[in-house]
Amino acid sequence: MKKFFSTLLLAWCFTASVAFAYGYPRFWKGDTNYPLVDGRQSIAWYLDKNSIKIKFNDPPYYIITAQTIVINDSDYSPGNEKYSNDKEISSTMDYEFFYDEEELDMRIGDLTISNWRYLRAHEASTAESYHPMSVGEAVFYIATGRKFYGNYLWKTGDKYFDEFEDVFYKDLR
């Protein structure tokens, strides 16, 4: 029974790659250069597609930087599943990602000291890695035209789950 609930909880957490967008505008102020990459607890993160820079390109290794804009939506309340699309930028977040396609490792680093941390959602807690991993997946897809973890299936119990479903990539094109 405990294994069943653990599997169910884990499956629910990782379907967030699709379900996170519910109620949040797909693009900030309708601008397709700012697709939604994460949203929860009245906060939405939109990737600035124009900020993506490939710093190192030696396949299977890449280092890519990007920035998200953070939108706080104080108008959200339970029962009101629609977030407004007229909010201004609350803050920005800078990211630097290292990708190793051969080993299927994604890491996030500090832009100034390159202190890398692995992002493996199938091995780490959702709170620790899901948000930066969703940004990293979107950044890789936009920069290279390929999915990174998107084709990976992970197993819990006797079930297999996608890291990211195809709907996640729809607005990134």
C-alpha positions as MATLAB code, in Angstrom:
seq = 'MKKFFSTLLLAWCFTASVAFAYGYPRFWKGDTNYPLVDGRQSIAWYLDKNSIKIKFNDPPYYIITAQTIVINDSDYSPGNEKYSNDKEISSTMDYEFFYDEEELDMRIGDLTISNWRYLRAHEASTAESYHPMSVGEAVFYIATGRKFYGNYLWKTGDKYFDEFEDVFYKDLR';
ca = [
       0.000    0.000    0.000;
       2.841    2.374    0.888;
       4.522    1.599   -2.445;
       1.241    2.305   -4.271;
       0.866    5.747   -2.667;
       4.535    6.551   -3.268;
       4.116    5.636   -6.933;
       0.923    7.674   -7.165;
       2.549   10.721   -5.549;
       5.602   10.463   -7.776;
       3.438   10.146  -10.892;
       1.415   13.190   -9.858;
       4.563   15.260   -9.283;
       5.986   14.505  -12.692;
       2.773   15.027  -14.595;
       3.319   18.596  -13.473;
       5.374   19.019  -16.633;
       2.013   19.094  -18.403;
      -0.374   20.164  -15.688;
       1.665   23.117  -14.430;
       0.325   25.330  -17.184;
      -3.311   25.054  -16.154;
      -4.670   28.511  -15.538;
      -1.485   30.372  -16.430;
      -1.220   32.244  -19.741;
       0.878   30.239  -22.225;
       2.900   33.359  -23.075;
       3.651   36.481  -21.054;
       1.428   39.260  -22.426;
       0.847   37.131  -25.526;
       4.495   37.452  -26.646;
       5.705   34.129  -28.117;
       9.283   35.037  -27.129;
       8.203   34.406  -23.521;
       6.711   30.882  -23.244;
       5.609   29.548  -19.867;
       8.088   27.023  -18.448;
       6.731   26.660  -14.917;
       3.873   27.937  -12.799;
       2.693   27.253   -9.277;
       1.660   28.965   -6.071;
       0.657   32.176   -7.866;
       4.048   32.538   -9.542;
       4.764   32.014  -13.240;
       8.179   31.662  -14.885;
       8.504   32.585  -18.545;
      11.630   31.832  -20.547;
      13.107   34.769  -22.435;
      13.933   32.992  -25.712;
      16.096   35.925  -26.818;
      18.359   35.439  -23.778;
      19.488   31.940  -24.772;
      23.222   31.842  -25.538;
      25.297   28.783  -26.382;
      28.605   29.305  -24.569;
      30.144   25.913  -25.337;
      29.202   23.639  -28.228;
      31.267   20.464  -28.528;
      28.777   17.586  -28.903;
      27.880   15.726  -26.805;
      28.709   18.598  -24.411;
      27.001   21.975  -24.269;
      26.901   24.950  -21.928;
      23.898   27.197  -22.492;
      22.761   30.258  -20.551;
      19.300   31.770  -20.368;
      17.053   34.006  -18.311;
      13.504   33.671  -17.071;
      11.184   36.415  -16.018;
       9.175   35.885  -12.855;
       5.590   37.093  -12.636;
       3.864   37.211   -9.263;
       0.097   37.102   -9.625;
      -1.525   38.365   -6.462;
      -4.974   38.231   -8.108;
      -5.077   34.445   -7.978;
      -7.367   32.895   -5.407;
      -8.767   29.379   -4.912;
     -11.746   28.870   -7.172;
     -10.386   31.394   -9.668;
      -8.376   29.174  -11.982;
      -7.447   31.964  -14.380;
      -4.390   34.088  -13.864;
      -4.330   37.525  -15.399;
      -1.928   38.220  -18.229;
      -1.273   41.878  -17.486;
       1.238   41.609  -14.660;
       4.634   43.241  -14.857;
       7.949   41.471  -14.298;
       8.640   40.922  -10.595;
      12.203   39.697  -11.062;
      14.484   37.790  -13.402;
      16.520   34.638  -12.885;
      19.731   33.803  -14.734;
      20.654   30.194  -15.464;
      23.687   28.349  -16.775;
      23.228   24.721  -17.813;
      25.758   22.035  -18.660;
      24.480   19.173  -20.814;
      26.146   15.831  -21.504;
      24.057   13.969  -24.079;
      26.271   10.889  -23.953;
      25.688   10.327  -20.216;
      22.238   11.997  -20.235;
      23.264   14.415  -17.491;
      21.940   17.931  -17.093;
      23.530   20.218  -14.515;
      22.830   23.737  -13.353;
      25.643   26.003  -12.268;
      26.384   29.296  -10.681;
      27.176   31.770  -13.446;
      30.156   33.155  -11.570;
      31.844   30.123   -9.987;
      30.578   27.208  -12.120;
      29.488   25.196   -9.104;
      27.522   22.488  -10.959;
      24.598   20.507   -9.502;
      22.975   17.517  -11.220;
      19.350   17.825  -12.313;
      17.850   14.372  -12.546;
      14.171   14.509  -11.713;
      13.886   10.743  -11.670;
      16.466   10.659   -8.864;
      15.896   13.898   -6.941;
      13.031   15.540   -5.135;
      10.641   17.659   -7.153;
      11.216   20.685   -4.944;
      14.969   20.446   -5.465;
      15.114   19.953   -9.192;
      11.838   20.163  -11.094;
      11.771   23.936  -11.703;
      15.354   24.323  -12.947;
      15.071   21.083  -14.893;
      11.982   22.301  -16.764;
      13.839   25.518  -17.635;
      16.897   23.499  -18.699;
      14.802   21.191  -20.865;
      13.162   24.170  -22.596;
      16.514   25.915  -23.099;
      18.091   22.823  -24.672;
      15.091   22.270  -26.941;
      15.075   25.870  -28.200;
      18.870   26.023  -28.636;
      19.319   22.667  -30.381;
      15.891   21.668  -31.673;
      16.158   18.403  -29.712;
      14.711   17.086  -26.476;
      17.152   16.324  -23.677;
      15.256   14.319  -21.034;
      12.090   14.414  -23.142;
      12.660   11.034  -24.735;
      13.605    9.409  -21.426;
      11.248    7.066  -19.596;
      11.793    6.377  -15.912;
      10.319    3.553  -13.925;
       8.644    3.542  -10.558;
       7.127    0.277   -9.422;
       5.935   -1.418  -12.603;
       4.992    1.824  -14.425;
       6.988    3.991  -16.809;
       6.558    7.773  -17.055;
       7.799   10.459  -19.446;
       9.996   13.159  -17.945;
       8.318   15.675  -20.260;
       5.338   15.069  -22.494;
       5.025   16.486  -26.004;
       2.636   19.238  -24.893;
       5.502   20.793  -22.906;
       7.393   21.504  -26.152;
       4.426   22.863  -28.105;
       4.885   26.541  -27.197;
       8.673   26.405  -27.345;
       8.858   26.173  -31.135;
];
